[in-house]
Amino acid sequence: MPVSGSRCAAGGETAVGQTDQWSTEFNTPPTAPPPPPRSGRILAVLALVALVAVAVAAVAVLNGGGGPAPTPGVPAVVSAGPLTEVKIPVGTSVPTPTVGASVFVGPTPGYLEIAPNGAYGYIANRAAGVLTVFDAVRNTVTGTIPVKGGGPQFVAFAPDGNRAYISIFNTERTVNEVGVLDTATGAFIARVPVGIRPFALDVSPDGRWVYVPNHDSGNITVIDTVTNEVSGDIKVAPNPHWLDISTDGTRVWAANHESNVISVIDTSNNAVLGTVKVGSSPHSIVAHPTKPLVFNVNYDSSTVSVTDTSTNTVVATVPTGSHPQDITLAADGRHAYLACVDQNAVQVLDTSTFKITSTVPVGKSPTSVAVSPDGRQAYVTNLADGTITVLNIAGTA
């Protein structure tokens, strides 16, 4: 499953905002003149290459300072058309990442999710009331998408990348929805009412269902992606905050923020199979793709709980930096990354030894970590200074 980031400001709550194609024309070229002699054609090719080089250099210079200014309502050009998951070798994660670029992305970036093709991502700028489109190839902002009625909180992509699902609510709790975004146009095609204060949602591996934890109403809403309608609700322990679905799609794991438990749900009938007692204020949760393990960070006890899914018991409790908000796995599953909001740092956890291997300084108040599908970069949202820190997590630039 994609691994995803925190989504609350310090203390477990996040400020929200009130503020919620391209076309290509093909023209028939004029009739070409007779071909020049061979030498003339060679010179023409060389001249064209020189012009292209000059144009590329000019674009690089223009974009070197953080890229073009965001254009409201304009999606990133990399997001057009069907988007399939990248099928390239995954980098081997290292115990100590190196810090790369710091990119300004606008105020209150609370959460970032990278698209399945790895080319771009959406940032939930909560109080600003926009989704910011982040080009993950050039590490720059290419546009913003207004989110009307409430602040965007979390983002989850369909496996094919053609849709993104955004949890949305406002401060008055009168807007509680999941927005369905067409990633080719950057337009919302549906807004689905859900429970009160929807948080970190997830999409099933087959793309058919979206599971939405509703923090204040204590339930999980299930959305049918074919109809974009609610198909059911699952009652869980109070304050479900974050979800992750197993890679085989058979289980949903829910971190219940104020209950100090995680819930285990069978997706064949959406029944709660049981709960596992963890630390204080479980915040973010992720299931390992190949091992029978689930990791969750506990915000108030500043720990990671490791649960063996074959016995549904906690097998390790790991002390962390102050107030961990998010836990995200490396693409190869060897390490996990913890956003420690009070420490202005990301910690790296070895998923075999359950030891912290490094603490890496990032921006102010890190709240989420997103990993590229090729496993070479991680992107950290820094809520307080409006930046993303790029980490090289496979020892590559």
Buried (B, 14 or more C-beta within 10 A) or exposed (E): BBBBBBBBBBEBEBBBBBBBEEEEEEEEEEEEEEEEEEEEEEEEEEEEEEEEEEEEEEEEEEBEEBBBEBEEEBBBEBBBEEBEBBEEEBBBBBBEBEBBBBBBBBBBBBBBBBBBBBBBBBBBBBBBBBBBBBBBEBBBBBBBBBBEBBBBBBBBBBBBBBBBBBBBBBEEEEBBBBBBBBBBBBEBEBBBEBBBBBBBBBBBBEBBBBBBBBBBBBBBBBBBBEEBEBBEBBEBBBBBBBBBBBEEBEBBBBBBBBBBBBBBBEBEEBEBEEBBEBBEBBBBBBBBBEEEBBBBBBBBBBBBBBBBBEEBEBEBBBEBBEBBBBBBBBBBBBBBBBBBBBBBBBBBBBBEEBEBBBBBEBBEBBBBBBBBBBBBBBBBBBBBBBBBBBBBBBBBE
